[in-house]
Amino acid sequence: MPALDSVAVVVDDGVSPFEVAVACEVFGIDRTDAGLPAFAFSVCSVRPGPVAVQTGFTMTAPHGLGRLATADLIVVPAFPIDYRPPPALARALLAAVGRGARVASLCSGAFVLGRVGLLDGRRATTHWSALDRLAGLDATIAVEADQRVVDDTVVTSAGVSAGIDMAFAVVKAFCGHEVAAETARYIEYPFWEG
């Protein structure tokens, strides 16, 4: 597996702030003083300006989608299930996978990946309440209802806490078990067994 040097998280109107925060906490904080690797981290918006999150406040991403062209990992947080990714985001995600980058979704972010075709012919999961709807996006998506994290080149996770597990699973895949376990310990997430 290539090195994990850069991580980008995508935001747009309706994004869940918790899942954005998971990506920021695991990948965006410099913990080199604790002996952990640092990642070039970007929060990217599909368009300039404020983004209205699900819980009623706004955030502003400092970067556009251009950062997705060079990111080693792109994180798609939870969005409303009916969110339709704009064509520019769809193109960027497809291009990223095409060049070998990893793309990972948290919770209902799987629907973004499904709508751009990244789950076609792959195993995937999402929140338990939306598994049937995910399967309905394409007949070739093999939905795994009993899994918290599914890594089939494209990574998906079930509900909110499973997104944290997914983040550590990705760190483990790129950086090894010791780095993932130490990162989990550092943020006091004792339930990750990886």
CYANA upper distance limits for C-alpha pairs under 8 A (distance plus 0.5 A):
  1 MET  CA    173 ALA  CA      8.26
  1 MET  CA    174 PHE  CA      7.05
  2 PRO  CA    174 PHE  CA      7.78
  3 ALA  CA     72 ASP  CA      8.16
  3 ALA  CA    174 PHE  CA      6.82
  3 ALA  CA    175 CYS  CA      8.27
  4 LEU  CA     39 PHE  CA      7.71
  4 LEU  CA     72 ASP  CA      6.26
  4 LEU  CA     73 LEU  CA      7.69
  4 LEU  CA    174 PHE  CA      6.47
  4 LEU  CA    175 CYS  CA      7.95
  5 ASP  CA     38 ALA  CA      8.15
  5 ASP  CA     39 PHE  CA      5.62
  5 ASP  CA     40 ALA  CA      6.60
  5 ASP  CA     71 ALA  CA      8.30
  5 ASP  CA     72 ASP  CA      6.97
  6 SER  CA     39 PHE  CA      5.76
  6 SER  CA     40 ALA  CA      4.96
  6 SER  CA     41 PHE  CA      6.36
  6 SER  CA     70 THR  CA      8.14
  6 SER  CA     71 ALA  CA      5.48
  6 SER  CA     72 ASP  CA      5.79
  6 SER  CA     73 LEU  CA      7.07
  7 VAL  CA     27 PHE  CA      7.46
  7 VAL  CA     39 PHE  CA      7.04
  7 VAL  CA     40 ALA  CA      6.65
  7 VAL  CA     41 PHE  CA      5.41
  7 VAL  CA     42 SER  CA      6.87
  7 VAL  CA     71 ALA  CA      5.91
  7 VAL  CA     72 ASP  CA      6.50
  7 VAL  CA     73 LEU  CA      5.31
  7 VAL  CA     74 ILE  CA      6.36
  7 VAL  CA     75 VAL  CA      7.97
  8 ALA  CA     41 PHE  CA      6.28
  8 ALA  CA     42 SER  CA      5.14
  8 ALA  CA     43 VAL  CA      6.27
  8 ALA  CA     44 CYS  CA      7.09
  8 ALA  CA     67 ARG  CA      7.40
  8 ALA  CA     68 LEU  CA      6.89
  8 ALA  CA     71 ALA  CA      6.58
  8 ALA  CA     73 LEU  CA      6.89
  8 ALA  CA     74 ILE  CA      5.38
  8 ALA  CA     75 VAL  CA      6.68
  9 VAL  CA     20 VAL  CA      7.68
  9 VAL  CA     23 ALA  CA      7.41
  9 VAL  CA     42 SER  CA      6.84
  9 VAL  CA     43 VAL  CA      5.48
  9 VAL  CA     44 CYS  CA      6.48
  9 VAL  CA     74 ILE  CA      6.22
  9 VAL  CA     75 VAL  CA      5.09
  9 VAL  CA     76 VAL  CA      6.55
  9 VAL  CA     77 PRO  CA      7.89
 10 VAL  CA     43 VAL  CA      6.62
 10 VAL  CA     44 CYS  CA      5.42
 10 VAL  CA     45 SER  CA      6.29
 10 VAL  CA     46 VAL  CA      7.88
 10 VAL  CA     65 LEU  CA      8.43
 10 VAL  CA     74 ILE  CA      7.94
 10 VAL  CA     75 VAL  CA      6.94
 10 VAL  CA     76 VAL  CA      6.07
 10 VAL  CA     77 PRO  CA      7.59
 11 VAL  CA     15 VAL  CA      6.54
 11 VAL  CA     20 VAL  CA      8.23
 11 VAL  CA     43 VAL  CA      7.61
 11 VAL  CA     44 CYS  CA      6.61
 11 VAL  CA     45 SER  CA      5.51
 11 VAL  CA     46 VAL  CA      7.41
 11 VAL  CA     51 VAL  CA      7.78
 11 VAL  CA     61 ALA  CA      7.92
 11 VAL  CA     76 VAL  CA      8.20
 11 VAL  CA     77 PRO  CA      8.00
 12 ASP  CA     45 SER  CA      6.35
 12 ASP  CA     46 VAL  CA      6.60
 12 ASP  CA     47 ARG  CA      8.28
 12 ASP  CA     51 VAL  CA      6.10
 12 ASP  CA     52 ALA  CA      7.86
 12 ASP  CA     53 VAL  CA      8.22
 13 ASP  CA     51 VAL  CA      5.51
 13 ASP  CA     52 ALA  CA      5.26
 13 ASP  CA     53 VAL  CA      6.25
 13 ASP  CA     54 GLN  CA      8.24
 14 GLY  CA     51 VAL  CA      8.33
 14 GLY  CA     52 ALA  CA      6.54
 14 GLY  CA     53 VAL  CA      5.24
 14 GLY  CA     54 GLN  CA      5.30
 14 GLY  CA     79 PHE  CA      6.31
 14 GLY  CA     80 PRO  CA      6.80
 14 GLY  CA     83 TYR  CA      8.45
 15 VAL  CA     20 VAL  CA      8.26
 15 VAL  CA     52 ALA  CA      8.09
 15 VAL  CA     53 VAL  CA      5.55
 15 VAL  CA     54 GLN  CA      6.33
 15 VAL  CA     77 PRO  CA      7.27
 15 VAL  CA     78 ALA  CA      6.41
 15 VAL  CA     79 PHE  CA      5.13
 15 VAL  CA     80 PRO  CA      7.67
 16 SER  CA     20 VAL  CA      7.05
 16 SER  CA     53 VAL  CA      6.50
 16 SER  CA     54 GLN  CA      5.96
 16 SER  CA     55 THR  CA      8.03
 16 SER  CA     77 PRO  CA      7.24
 16 SER  CA     78 ALA  CA      5.89
 16 SER  CA     79 PHE  CA      6.57
 17 PRO  CA     21 ALA  CA      6.53
 17 PRO  CA     53 VAL  CA      6.83
 17 PRO  CA     54 GLN  CA      7.63
 17 PRO  CA     55 THR  CA      8.07
 18 PHE  CA     22 VAL  CA      6.79
 18 PHE  CA    160 VAL  CA      8.30
 19 GLU  CA     23 ALA  CA      7.06
 19 GLU  CA     77 PRO  CA      5.68
 19 GLU  CA     78 ALA  CA      6.70
 19 GLU  CA    106 LEU  CA      7.07
 19 GLU  CA    160 VAL  CA      7.51
 19 GLU  CA    163 GLY  CA      7.58
 20 VAL  CA     24 CYS  CA      6.80
 20 VAL  CA     77 PRO  CA      6.28
 21 ALA  CA     25 GLU  CA      6.41
 22 VAL  CA     26 VAL  CA      6.64
 22 VAL  CA    163 GLY  CA      7.89
 22 VAL  CA    164 ILE  CA      6.80
 22 VAL  CA    167 ALA  CA      8.24
 23 ALA  CA     27 PHE  CA      6.17
 23 ALA  CA     28 GLY  CA      7.39
 23 ALA  CA     75 VAL  CA      7.62
 23 ALA  CA    167 ALA  CA      7.66
 24 CYS  CA     28 GLY  CA      4.94
 24 CYS  CA     29 ILE  CA      7.26
 25 GLU  CA     29 ILE  CA      6.45
 26 VAL  CA    167 ALA  CA      7.29
 26 VAL  CA    168 PHE  CA      8.19
 26 VAL  CA    183 THR  CA      7.90
 27 PHE  CA     38 ALA  CA      8.16
 27 PHE  CA     39 PHE  CA      6.83
 27 PHE  CA     41 PHE  CA      7.25
 28 GLY  CA     38 ALA  CA      8.35
 28 GLY  CA     39 PHE  CA      7.22
 28 GLY  CA     40 ALA  CA      8.04
 28 GLY  CA     41 PHE  CA      5.77
 28 GLY  CA     42 SER  CA      8.32
 29 ILE  CA     38 ALA  CA      7.89
 30 ASP  CA     37 PRO  CA      8.11
 30 ASP  CA     38 ALA  CA      5.71
 30 ASP  CA     39 PHE  CA      7.96
 31 ARG  CA     35 GLY  CA      7.29
 31 ARG  CA     36 LEU  CA      5.93
 31 ARG  CA     37 PRO  CA      7.30
 31 ARG  CA     38 ALA  CA      6.96
 32 THR  CA     36 LEU  CA      5.30
 32 THR  CA     37 PRO  CA      6.16
 32 THR  CA     38 ALA  CA      6.57
 36 LEU  CA    179 VAL  CA      7.03
 36 LEU  CA    182 GLU  CA      8.37
 36 LEU  CA    183 THR  CA      7.83
 42 SER  CA     62 PRO  CA      8.22
 42 SER  CA     63 HIS  CA      7.29
 42 SER  CA     67 ARG  CA      7.79
 43 VAL  CA     61 ALA  CA      5.86
 43 VAL  CA     62 PRO  CA      7.00
 43 VAL  CA     63 HIS  CA      6.68
 44 CYS  CA     61 ALA  CA      5.93
 44 CYS  CA     62 PRO  CA      7.12
 44 CYS  CA     63 HIS  CA      5.08
 44 CYS  CA     64 GLY  CA      5.43
 44 CYS  CA     65 LEU  CA      6.22
 44 CYS  CA     67 ARG  CA      7.65
 44 CYS  CA     68 LEU  CA      8.49
 45 SER  CA     51 VAL  CA      8.35
 45 SER  CA     60 THR  CA      8.38
 45 SER  CA     61 ALA  CA      6.03
 45 SER  CA     62 PRO  CA      8.23
 45 SER  CA     63 HIS  CA      6.74
 45 SER  CA     64 GLY  CA      5.55
 45 SER  CA     65 LEU  CA      6.75
 46 VAL  CA     64 GLY  CA      6.59
 46 VAL  CA     65 LEU  CA      6.41
 46 VAL  CA     86 PRO  CA      8.15
 46 VAL  CA     88 ALA  CA      8.00
 46 VAL  CA     89 LEU  CA      7.07
 47 ARG  CA     64 GLY  CA      6.96
 47 ARG  CA     65 LEU  CA      8.49
 48 PRO  CA     61 ALA  CA      8.23
 48 PRO  CA     64 GLY  CA      7.44
 49 GLY  CA     60 THR  CA      6.61
 49 GLY  CA     61 ALA  CA      8.17
 50 PRO  CA     58 THR  CA      6.37
 50 PRO  CA     59 MET  CA      6.06
 50 PRO  CA     60 THR  CA      5.14
 50 PRO  CA     61 ALA  CA      8.00
 51 VAL  CA     58 THR  CA      5.72
 51 VAL  CA     59 MET  CA      5.76
 51 VAL  CA     60 THR  CA      6.40
 51 VAL  CA     61 ALA  CA      8.28
 52 ALA  CA     56 GLY  CA      7.06
 52 ALA  CA     57 PHE  CA      6.41
 52 ALA  CA     58 THR  CA      4.94
 52 ALA  CA     59 MET  CA      7.20
 53 VAL  CA     57 PHE  CA      6.32
 53 VAL  CA     58 THR  CA      6.28
 53 VAL  CA     59 MET  CA      7.79
 63 HIS  CA     67 ARG  CA      7.55
 65 LEU  CA     69 ALA  CA      8.15
 65 LEU  CA     88 ALA  CA      8.40
 65 LEU  CA     89 LEU  CA      7.64
 65 LEU  CA     92 ALA  CA      7.77
 66 GLY  CA     70 THR  CA      8.44
 67 ARG  CA     71 ALA  CA      6.79
 68 LEU  CA     74 ILE  CA      7.27
 68 LEU  CA     92 ALA  CA      6.92
 68 LEU  CA     93 LEU  CA      8.06
 68 LEU  CA     96 ALA  CA      7.45
 69 ALA  CA     92 ALA  CA      7.27
 69 ALA  CA     95 ALA  CA      7.98
 69 ALA  CA     96 ALA  CA      6.79
 70 THR  CA     96 ALA  CA      8.41
 71 ALA  CA     96 ALA  CA      8.37
 71 ALA  CA    101 ALA  CA      7.42
 72 ASP  CA    101 ALA  CA      5.39
 72 ASP  CA    102 ARG  CA      6.68
 73 LEU  CA    101 ALA  CA      6.32
 73 LEU  CA    102 ARG  CA      5.23
 73 LEU  CA    103 VAL  CA      6.18
 73 LEU  CA    104 ALA  CA      7.91
 74 ILE  CA    101 ALA  CA      8.11
 74 ILE  CA    102 ARG  CA      6.84
 74 ILE  CA    103 VAL  CA      5.26
 74 ILE  CA    104 ALA  CA      6.76
 75 VAL  CA    103 VAL  CA      6.49
 75 VAL  CA    104 ALA  CA      5.45
 75 VAL  CA    105 SER  CA      6.25
 75 VAL  CA    106 LEU  CA      8.12
 76 VAL  CA    103 VAL  CA      8.02
 76 VAL  CA    104 ALA  CA      6.61
 76 VAL  CA    105 SER  CA      5.06
 76 VAL  CA    106 LEU  CA      6.84
 76 VAL  CA    109 GLY  CA      5.96
 76 VAL  CA    110 ALA  CA      8.38
 76 VAL  CA    112 VAL  CA      8.18
 77 PRO  CA    105 SER  CA      6.23
 77 PRO  CA    106 LEU  CA      5.39
 77 PRO  CA    107 CYS  CA      7.60
 77 PRO  CA    108 SER  CA      7.97
 77 PRO  CA    109 GLY  CA      5.63
 78 ALA  CA    105 SER  CA      7.82
 78 ALA  CA    106 LEU  CA      6.03
 78 ALA  CA    107 CYS  CA      5.83
 78 ALA  CA    108 SER  CA      5.14
 78 ALA  CA    109 GLY  CA      4.73
 78 ALA  CA    110 ALA  CA      8.26
 79 PHE  CA     83 TYR  CA      6.85
 79 PHE  CA    108 SER  CA      6.32
 79 PHE  CA    109 GLY  CA      6.06
 79 PHE  CA    112 VAL  CA      8.32
 80 PRO  CA    108 SER  CA      7.40
 81 ILE  CA    108 SER  CA      6.55
 81 ILE  CA    109 GLY  CA      8.42
 81 ILE  CA    111 PHE  CA      6.73
 82 ASP  CA    111 PHE  CA      8.47
 83 TYR  CA    111 PHE  CA      8.40
 83 TYR  CA    112 VAL  CA      7.73
 84 ARG  CA    112 VAL  CA      7.50
 84 ARG  CA    115 ARG  CA      7.89
 85 PRO  CA     89 LEU  CA      6.59
 85 PRO  CA     90 ALA  CA      6.74
 85 PRO  CA    112 VAL  CA      6.68
 85 PRO  CA    115 ARG  CA      8.04
 85 PRO  CA    116 VAL  CA      8.18
 86 PRO  CA     90 ALA  CA      6.89
 87 PRO  CA     91 ARG  CA      6.60
 88 ALA  CA     92 ALA  CA      6.67
 89 LEU  CA     93 LEU  CA      6.65
 90 ALA  CA     94 LEU  CA      6.69
 90 ALA  CA    116 VAL  CA      6.00
 91 ARG  CA     95 ALA  CA      6.50
 92 ALA  CA     96 ALA  CA      6.57
 93 LEU  CA     97 VAL  CA      6.90
 93 LEU  CA    103 VAL  CA      8.00
 93 LEU  CA    116 VAL  CA      8.41
 94 LEU  CA     98 GLY  CA      6.57
 94 LEU  CA    116 VAL  CA      7.93
 94 LEU  CA    118 LEU  CA      7.60
 95 ALA  CA     99 ARG  CA      6.74
 96 ALA  CA    100 GLY  CA      6.91
 96 ALA  CA    101 ALA  CA      5.68
 96 ALA  CA    102 ARG  CA      7.90
 96 ALA  CA    103 VAL  CA      8.19
 97 VAL  CA    101 ALA  CA      5.62
 97 VAL  CA    102 ARG  CA      6.82
 97 VAL  CA    103 VAL  CA      7.41
102 ARG  CA    153 THR  CA      7.46
102 ARG  CA    154 VAL  CA      6.81
102 ARG  CA    155 VAL  CA      8.21
103 VAL  CA    153 THR  CA      8.48
103 VAL  CA    154 VAL  CA      5.87
103 VAL  CA    155 VAL  CA      6.80
104 ALA  CA    154 VAL  CA      6.44
104 ALA  CA    155 VAL  CA      4.90
104 ALA  CA    156 THR  CA      6.17
105 SER  CA    109 GLY  CA      5.36
105 SER  CA    110 ALA  CA      5.89
105 SER  CA    113 LEU  CA      8.00
105 SER  CA    155 VAL  CA      6.77
105 SER  CA    156 THR  CA      5.36
105 SER  CA    157 SER  CA      6.86
105 SER  CA    163 GLY  CA      8.34
106 LEU  CA    110 ALA  CA      7.34
106 LEU  CA    126 THR  CA      8.15
106 LEU  CA    156 THR  CA      6.72
106 LEU  CA    157 SER  CA      5.72
106 LEU  CA    158 ALA  CA      7.41
106 LEU  CA    159 GLY  CA      7.78
106 LEU  CA    160 VAL  CA      7.76
106 LEU  CA    162 ALA  CA      8.17
106 LEU  CA    163 GLY  CA      5.40
106 LEU  CA    166 MET  CA      8.10
107 CYS  CA    126 THR  CA      5.44
107 CYS  CA    127 HIS  CA      5.88
107 CYS  CA    156 THR  CA      7.81
107 CYS  CA    157 SER  CA      5.95
107 CYS  CA    158 ALA  CA      5.34
107 CYS  CA    159 GLY  CA      5.20
107 CYS  CA    160 VAL  CA      6.67
107 CYS  CA    162 ALA  CA      8.12
107 CYS  CA    163 GLY  CA      7.02
108 SER  CA    112 VAL  CA      8.21
108 SER  CA    126 THR  CA      6.27
108 SER  CA    127 HIS  CA      6.90
108 SER  CA    130 ALA  CA      8.36
108 SER  CA    158 ALA  CA      8.31
108 SER  CA    159 GLY  CA      8.24
109 GLY  CA    113 LEU  CA      7.33
109 GLY  CA    126 THR  CA      8.42
110 ALA  CA    114 GLY  CA      6.51
110 ALA  CA    124 ALA  CA      8.27
110 ALA  CA    125 THR  CA      7.80
110 ALA  CA    126 THR  CA      6.67
110 ALA  CA    134 LEU  CA      8.23
110 ALA  CA    156 THR  CA      6.61
110 ALA  CA    157 SER  CA      8.24
111 PHE  CA    115 ARG  CA      6.43
111 PHE  CA    134 LEU  CA      7.03
112 VAL  CA    116 VAL  CA      7.02
113 LEU  CA    117 GLY  CA      6.89
113 LEU  CA    118 LEU  CA      5.71
113 LEU  CA    119 LEU  CA      6.73
114 GLY  CA    118 LEU  CA      6.17
114 GLY  CA    119 LEU  CA      5.53
114 GLY  CA    120 ASP  CA      7.56
114 GLY  CA    134 LEU  CA      7.91
114 GLY  CA    137 LEU  CA      7.06
114 GLY  CA    138 ASP  CA      8.22
115 ARG  CA    137 LEU  CA      7.56
118 LEU  CA    122 ARG  CA      8.49
118 LEU  CA    154 VAL  CA      7.78
119 LEU  CA    123 ARG  CA      7.66
119 LEU  CA    124 ALA  CA      7.42
119 LEU  CA    141 ILE  CA      6.40
119 LEU  CA    154 VAL  CA      7.90
120 ASP  CA    138 ASP  CA      6.97
120 ASP  CA    139 ALA  CA      8.43
120 ASP  CA    140 THR  CA      5.93
120 ASP  CA    141 ILE  CA      5.73
121 GLY  CA    140 THR  CA      5.19
121 GLY  CA    141 ILE  CA      5.82
121 GLY  CA    142 ALA  CA      7.60
122 ARG  CA    140 THR  CA      7.61
122 ARG  CA    141 ILE  CA      5.93
122 ARG  CA    142 ALA  CA      6.49
122 ARG  CA    152 ASP  CA      6.67
123 ARG  CA    141 ILE  CA      6.50
123 ARG  CA    142 ALA  CA      4.96
123 ARG  CA    143 VAL  CA      6.25
123 ARG  CA    144 GLU  CA      7.17
123 ARG  CA    150 VAL  CA      7.29
123 ARG  CA    151 ASP  CA      8.17
123 ARG  CA    152 ASP  CA      6.47
124 ALA  CA    141 ILE  CA      7.36
124 ALA  CA    142 ALA  CA      6.67
124 ALA  CA    143 VAL  CA      5.52
124 ALA  CA    144 GLU  CA      6.46
124 ALA  CA    150 VAL  CA      6.10
124 ALA  CA    151 ASP  CA      8.08
124 ALA  CA    152 ASP  CA      7.89
124 ALA  CA    155 VAL  CA      7.90
124 ALA  CA    156 THR  CA      6.21
124 ALA  CA    157 SER  CA      8.22
125 THR  CA    131 LEU  CA      7.44
125 THR  CA    134 LEU  CA      8.49
125 THR  CA    143 VAL  CA      5.98
125 THR  CA    144 GLU  CA      5.89
125 THR  CA    145 ALA  CA      6.84
125 THR  CA    147 GLN  CA      7.34
125 THR  CA    148 ARG  CA      7.80
125 THR  CA    149 VAL  CA      7.51
125 THR  CA    150 VAL  CA      6.84
125 THR  CA    156 THR  CA      6.19
125 THR  CA    157 SER  CA      6.20
125 THR  CA    158 ALA  CA      6.20
126 THR  CA    130 ALA  CA      7.18
126 THR  CA    131 LEU  CA      6.60
126 THR  CA    134 LEU  CA      8.03
126 THR  CA    145 ALA  CA      8.43
126 THR  CA    156 THR  CA      7.23
126 THR  CA    157 SER  CA      6.02
126 THR  CA    158 ALA  CA      4.51
126 THR  CA    159 GLY  CA      6.93
127 HIS  CA    131 LEU  CA      7.01
127 HIS  CA    157 SER  CA      8.17
127 HIS  CA    158 ALA  CA      4.92
127 HIS  CA    159 GLY  CA      4.97
128 TRP  CA    145 ALA  CA      7.30
128 TRP  CA    158 ALA  CA      7.33
128 TRP  CA    159 GLY  CA      7.71
130 ALA  CA    134 LEU  CA      6.78
131 LEU  CA    135 ALA  CA      6.81
131 LEU  CA    143 VAL  CA      7.37
131 LEU  CA    145 ALA  CA      7.24
132 ASP  CA    136 GLY  CA      6.73
133 ARG  CA    137 LEU  CA      7.23
134 LEU  CA    138 ASP  CA      8.35
134 LEU  CA    141 ILE  CA      8.42
134 LEU  CA    143 VAL  CA      7.88
135 ALA  CA    139 ALA  CA      7.06
135 ALA  CA    141 ILE  CA      6.44
135 ALA  CA    142 ALA  CA      7.64
135 ALA  CA    143 VAL  CA      6.51
137 LEU  CA    141 ILE  CA      8.28
144 GLU  CA    150 VAL  CA      8.25
147 GLN  CA    157 SER  CA      8.41
147 GLN  CA    158 ALA  CA      7.80
148 ARG  CA    157 SER  CA      6.00
148 ARG  CA    158 ALA  CA      5.49
148 ARG  CA    159 GLY  CA      8.16
148 ARG  CA    162 ALA  CA      5.89
148 ARG  CA    165 ASP  CA      8.21
148 ARG  CA    166 MET  CA      8.38
149 VAL  CA    155 VAL  CA      7.72
149 VAL  CA    156 THR  CA      6.35
149 VAL  CA    157 SER  CA      4.86
149 VAL  CA    158 ALA  CA      6.95
149 VAL  CA    162 ALA  CA      7.19
149 VAL  CA    163 GLY  CA      8.34
149 VAL  CA    165 ASP  CA      7.69
149 VAL  CA    166 MET  CA      6.20
150 VAL  CA    155 VAL  CA      6.19
150 VAL  CA    156 THR  CA      5.84
150 VAL  CA    157 SER  CA      6.76
151 ASP  CA    155 VAL  CA      4.87
151 ASP  CA    156 THR  CA      7.07
155 VAL  CA    166 MET  CA      8.25
156 THR  CA    166 MET  CA      7.97
157 SER  CA    162 ALA  CA      6.22
157 SER  CA    163 GLY  CA      6.06
157 SER  CA    166 MET  CA      6.55
158 ALA  CA    162 ALA  CA      5.85
158 ALA  CA    163 GLY  CA      7.24
159 GLY  CA    163 GLY  CA      7.02
160 VAL  CA    164 ILE  CA      7.79
161 SER  CA    165 ASP  CA      7.28
162 ALA  CA    166 MET  CA      6.60
163 GLY  CA    167 ALA  CA      6.76
164 ILE  CA    168 PHE  CA      7.01
165 ASP  CA    169 ALA  CA      6.61
165 ASP  CA    192 TRP  CA      6.75
165 ASP  CA    194 GLY  CA      8.27
166 MET  CA    170 VAL  CA      6.71
167 ALA  CA    171 VAL  CA      6.82
168 PHE  CA    172 LYS  CA      6.54
168 PHE  CA    180 ALA  CA      6.00
168 PHE  CA    181 ALA  CA      8.27
168 PHE  CA    183 THR  CA      8.42
168 PHE  CA    184 ALA  CA      7.69
168 PHE  CA    192 TRP  CA      8.24
168 PHE  CA    194 GLY  CA      7.93
169 ALA  CA    173 ALA  CA      6.67
169 ALA  CA    180 ALA  CA      7.87
169 ALA  CA    194 GLY  CA      6.89
170 VAL  CA    174 PHE  CA      6.78
171 VAL  CA    175 CYS  CA      5.99
171 VAL  CA    176 GLY  CA      7.42
171 VAL  CA    177 HIS  CA      8.47
171 VAL  CA    179 VAL  CA      7.76
171 VAL  CA    180 ALA  CA      5.93
172 LYS  CA    176 GLY  CA      4.84
172 LYS  CA    177 HIS  CA      5.34
172 LYS  CA    178 GLU  CA      8.18
172 LYS  CA    179 VAL  CA      7.32
172 LYS  CA    180 ALA  CA      5.52
172 LYS  CA    194 GLY  CA      8.27
173 ALA  CA    177 HIS  CA      8.25
175 CYS  CA    179 VAL  CA      6.57
175 CYS  CA    180 ALA  CA      7.67
176 GLY  CA    180 ALA  CA      6.97
177 HIS  CA    181 ALA  CA      6.48
177 HIS  CA    194 GLY  CA      8.00
178 GLU  CA    182 GLU  CA      6.50
179 VAL  CA    183 THR  CA      6.54
180 ALA  CA    184 ALA  CA      6.69
181 ALA  CA    185 ARG  CA      6.62
181 ALA  CA    192 TRP  CA      8.23
181 ALA  CA    194 GLY  CA      8.27
182 GLU  CA    186 TYR  CA      6.45
183 THR  CA    187 ILE  CA      6.90
184 ALA  CA    188 GLU  CA      6.49
184 ALA  CA    189 TYR  CA      5.59
184 ALA  CA    190 PRO  CA      7.28
184 ALA  CA    192 TRP  CA      7.51
185 ARG  CA    189 TYR  CA      6.40
185 ARG  CA    190 PRO  CA      6.89
